[in-house]
Amino acid sequence: MEFRRVFSGTQWEPVVGYCRAVRAGAQIFVSGCAPVAEGGGVFAPGDAYGQAKRCLEIALKALAQLGAGPEHVVRSRMFVTAIARWQEYGRAHGEVFAAHPPATSMLEVKALIDPQMLIKIELDAVAPDVR
């Protein structure tokens, strides 16, 4: 089985020992994507919907690099620091996955690595191999 990996280029990947996403055959696993702004820092502090959209944007970019799209996602996991804001996170998720809804979980966690981060999203996908 062939393994392919994509990296985001963050300083943490070599320190922690991870990559943005791994493709193993037809299966793709996207690491937890936090709402990081293009130039660094937290994207849209205080905006649950905006942060969820940003996390999904980062995750979908990694999927695309491995030959997959939102229609190939079979499971998503949303780790949120304020479950009462579930509708804001859910709206962003629904906009991306309305046509092909995956199995999903939304879990409240105590905190993320930066206190301004409200959400982190992981994706699992199954996509046909394209060469």
C-alpha positions in Angstrom: 0.0 0.0 0.0 1.3 3.4 -0.9 1.4 6.2 1.7 1.3 9.9 0.7 1.6 12.8 3.1 1.1 16.5 2.8 2.5 19.1 5.2 1.3 22.6 6.0 4.8 23.9 6.7 4.1 24.9 10.3 6.9 25.0 12.8 5.1 22.4 15.0 5.0 19.5 12.5 8.6 18.4 12.9 8.6 19.2 16.6 5.4 17.2 17.4 6.0 14.7 14.6 2.8 14.9 12.4 1.7 16.0 9.0 -1.5 17.8 7.8 -2.9 14.7 6.1 -2.0 11.1 5.2 -3.4 9.1 2.3 -3.1 5.3 2.8 -4.5 3.7 -0.3 -8.0 5.1 -0.7 -8.3 6.3 2.9 -7.3 9.9 3.8 -6.9 11.2 7.3 -6.7 15.0 7.9 -5.1 16.1 11.2 -7.0 18.5 13.4 -7.2 21.9 11.6 -7.3 24.9 13.9 -8.5 28.4 12.7 -5.0 29.8 11.9 -4.9 32.9 9.7 -2.8 33.0 6.5 -0.1 35.1 8.1 -0.2 33.4 11.4 -2.3 34.0 14.5 -5.9 33.1 15.2 -8.4 33.7 12.4 -11.6 35.6 13.4 -11.3 35.6 17.2 -14.7 35.3 18.8 -16.4 34.2 15.5 -17.5 30.6 15.8 -18.9 30.4 12.3 -15.9 32.1 10.8 -13.4 29.9 12.6 -15.3 26.7 11.6 -15.2 27.9 7.9 -11.5 28.5 8.2 -10.8 25.1 9.7 -12.8 23.5 6.9 -10.9 25.6 4.3 -7.6 24.3 5.6 -8.8 20.7 5.8 -10.3 20.7 2.3 -7.0 22.2 0.9 -5.2 19.2 2.3 -7.8 16.8 0.9 -7.4 18.4 -2.5 -3.6 17.9 -2.4 -4.3 14.2 -2.0 -6.9 13.9 -4.8 -10.1 14.2 -2.8 -12.9 16.7 -2.2 -15.8 17.2 0.3 -17.8 14.5 -1.5 -15.2 11.9 -0.3 -15.4 12.8 3.4 -17.0 10.0 5.4 -16.4 11.3 8.9 -15.8 14.7 10.5 -15.0 15.5 14.1 -15.4 19.0 15.6 -13.7 19.8 18.9 -15.3 23.0 20.3 -14.7 25.0 23.4 -18.3 26.3 23.7 -20.9 23.6 22.8 -23.7 26.2 23.3 -22.5 27.7 20.0 -23.2 24.5 18.1 -25.5 26.1 15.6 -22.7 28.5 14.4 -20.2 25.6 13.9 -23.0 23.5 12.4 -24.0 26.1 9.9 -20.4 26.2 8.5 -20.2 22.4 8.4 -23.6 22.2 6.7 -22.7 24.6 4.0 -19.7 22.5 3.1 -21.2 19.1 3.4 -24.9 19.6 2.5 -24.7 17.6 -0.8 -22.7 14.7 0.8 -23.2 14.7 4.6 -20.6 12.6 6.5 -20.9 10.9 9.8 -19.9 13.5 12.3 -19.3 14.3 16.0 -19.1 17.6 17.8 -17.4 17.3 21.2 -16.8 20.0 23.8 -13.3 20.2 25.0 -11.8 22.3 27.9 -9.4 24.2 25.7 -7.4 24.3 22.5 -3.8 25.4 22.1 -4.7 29.1 21.9 -7.5 30.4 24.2 -8.9 32.4 21.2 -9.5 29.2 19.2 -13.0 28.0 19.5 -12.9 24.9 17.2 -10.6 22.4 15.6 -11.8 20.0 12.9 -10.5 16.5 11.7 -11.7 14.8 8.5 -11.5 11.2 7.3 -12.2 10.5 3.6 -12.3 7.6 1.2 -11.4 8.5 -2.4 -10.6 6.6 -5.5 -7.0 6.5 -6.5 -6.3 8.9 -9.4 -3.0 8.7 -11.1 
